[in-house]
Amino acid sequence: MPSPRLAETVAVHGRHRPHSIALHFNDQAVTYGRLSDLTESLRSQLLQLDLPAGSTVYVPAHKTPQTIALLLALFHEGHIALTPSPDLGSAALGRLAQQARVSHLLTVAGDGVLAATPAPAPEDGAQGFAVPDPGRTRLLLTTSGSTGTPKIVPIEAAGFDAFSDWAVDDFALSPSETALSYAPLNFDLALLDVWTFLQLGACVVLVDQQRATDAAYLAALAARHQVTFVQGVPMLYRLLLENGAAFAAARHVIFTGDSLPAGLLTHVAPAFPNAAFHNVFGCTETNDSFIHHVDPTADGPMPIGRPIRGSQALVLDAEGRRVTSAGTGELLVSTPFQTGGYLRRDLNSAAFVHLDGRVFYRTGDIVTRTAEGLYFLEGRADWHVKVRGVRTNLQEVENVLAAHPDVAEAVVVPLPDPQAGVRLHAHVARRPDTGLTSLRLRTHAGRHLPRHAIPASVHLTDAPLPRTSTGKPDRNLIKRNRMKEIDA
């Protein structure tokens, strides 16, 4: 993936352990020998394109063995891959391609044949954006875009290598591991459960993204391949538990990407009887930055933990002053794995700050640090709105709704209101076979929230919540859809 060392190491596995399984995808079992052969074939096809050294290309992040081989081939050849979600709209994809100055759109068919389409990017579309440096990065990820247009994040090659070394050491991973890779390939979770595992020479079970909400498929996949390592957002664990399955082979269970709803842990723990549980916290810009080794019998909110080895964290209060002991404020982090900055230059001065001889990233997350140095996530700085003049934390409202036993997931978004200024709308996914009504849910909210924080409207659905390309709830889409309903 993001480093030459990764590409070279996977090639070594192909020579020395050609019959070991690298990837499972649906009914395919791809050995390291086969993956190496496919990568070499794609390297030859890339050479025929006669790309300038260090070119940036666009590769739709289809989660297939063929796409993984293509990315390895690009890393070998010293090119840079921009890998946004293949489901991103054409206009957004076009803007990202211009910003990154991509020269070609590359895809690979199931038979390993490379297709290349020139994509000349007008220079005016890249004004204000840095030229990606192949000496520092081989991979460009994008943020989720849940709070605006996706931002392009170069993944540092040296940072990935340091991250991979940390993960292998901290989780005591070996080549005998098998990871269930649930998140999309364009999500930063793939840095661990795809690319680190391939660098290690372990096995990766790729979840078909077309079946990512199929509970029976996911449980069967994890059981059939005896997965030892599971990483995912809370929705993955809800789906794995839906049919009462248990996964005795799992050694490590990682919660990440979103806050774990109250009560879910008590159901997860018995399903993974031999696993250690970890809550991992980070973002695309810094990669993982906190870890908490979870006691499944513990009560109360789950902390995000403490900074991982080599990382530092600061907390700033509302006036920008450093919180030096216990307290609450905005979280700033510095990790050995973080990006050197967004491609869009004018975003960097506000997002990345120099303190104590290090570069810290302003996460926008509000945390509380205890006197013992344990961190708890309180919400986002941009999740605070005023309803009838009263400051309201949207995440607190979501947590109350999600605590109802019939609720699977809940998202709360602010809507403009001529009288209140802002009113709250809740989009709620019910658990299967429940009779939850909006009246019952608002009554539940009224027991735990002040009047101004009770959602003015509730949309109940039996379908999963809409999600961004990185698997997070798509609050922007929920808000737009609700506004359309109001205007109709």
Secondary structure as GFF3:
##gff-version 3
##sequence-region A 1 488
A	DSSP	alpha_helix	4	16	.	.	.	ID=ss1
A	DSSP	beta_strand	21	25	.	.	.	ID=ss2
A	DSSP	beta_strand	28	31	.	.	.	ID=ss3
A	DSSP	alpha_helix	32	49	.	.	.	ID=ss4
A	DSSP	beta_strand	56	58	.	.	.	ID=ss5
A	DSSP	alpha_helix	65	76	.	.	.	ID=ss6
A	DSSP	beta_strand	80	82	.	.	.	ID=ss7
A	DSSP	alpha_helix	90	100	.	.	.	ID=ss8
A	DSSP	beta_strand	104	108	.	.	.	ID=ss9
A	DSSP	beta_strand	114	118	.	.	.	ID=ss10
A	DSSP	three_ten_helix	123	126	.	.	.	ID=ss11
A	DSSP	beta_strand	137	142	.	.	.	ID=ss12
A	DSSP	beta_strand	152	156	.	.	.	ID=ss13
A	DSSP	alpha_helix	157	170	.	.	.	ID=ss14
A	DSSP	beta_strand	178	181	.	.	.	ID=ss15
A	DSSP	alpha_helix	190	190	.	.	.	ID=ss16
A	DSSP	pi_helix	191	196	.	.	.	ID=ss17
A	DSSP	alpha_helix	197	200	.	.	.	ID=ss18
A	DSSP	beta_strand	203	206	.	.	.	ID=ss19
A	DSSP	three_ten_helix	209	211	.	.	.	ID=ss20
A	DSSP	alpha_helix	215	224	.	.	.	ID=ss21
A	DSSP	beta_strand	229	232	.	.	.	ID=ss22
A	DSSP	alpha_helix	234	241	.	.	.	ID=ss23
A	DSSP	beta_strand	252	255	.	.	.	ID=ss24
A	DSSP	alpha_helix	264	271	.	.	.	ID=ss25
A	DSSP	beta_strand	276	283	.	.	.	ID=ss26
A	DSSP	beta_strand	287	294	.	.	.	ID=ss27
A	DSSP	beta_strand	306	307	.	.	.	ID=ss28
A	DSSP	beta_strand	312	316	.	.	.	ID=ss29
A	DSSP	beta_strand	327	334	.	.	.	ID=ss30
A	DSSP	three_ten_helix	345	347	.	.	.	ID=ss31
A	DSSP	alpha_helix	348	351	.	.	.	ID=ss32
A	DSSP	beta_strand	352	355	.	.	.	ID=ss33
A	DSSP	beta_strand	358	369	.	.	.	ID=ss34
A	DSSP	beta_strand	375	380	.	.	.	ID=ss35
A	DSSP	three_ten_helix	381	383	.	.	.	ID=ss36
A	DSSP	beta_strand	384	387	.	.	.	ID=ss37
A	DSSP	beta_strand	390	393	.	.	.	ID=ss38
A	DSSP	alpha_helix	394	402	.	.	.	ID=ss39
A	DSSP	beta_strand	407	417	.	.	.	ID=ss40
A	DSSP	beta_strand	421	430	.	.	.	ID=ss41
A	DSSP	alpha_helix	438	448	.	.	.	ID=ss42
A	DSSP	three_ten_helix	451	453	.	.	.	ID=ss43
A	DSSP	beta_strand	457	461	.	.	.	ID=ss44
A	DSSP	alpha_helix	475	487	.	.	.	ID=ss45
###
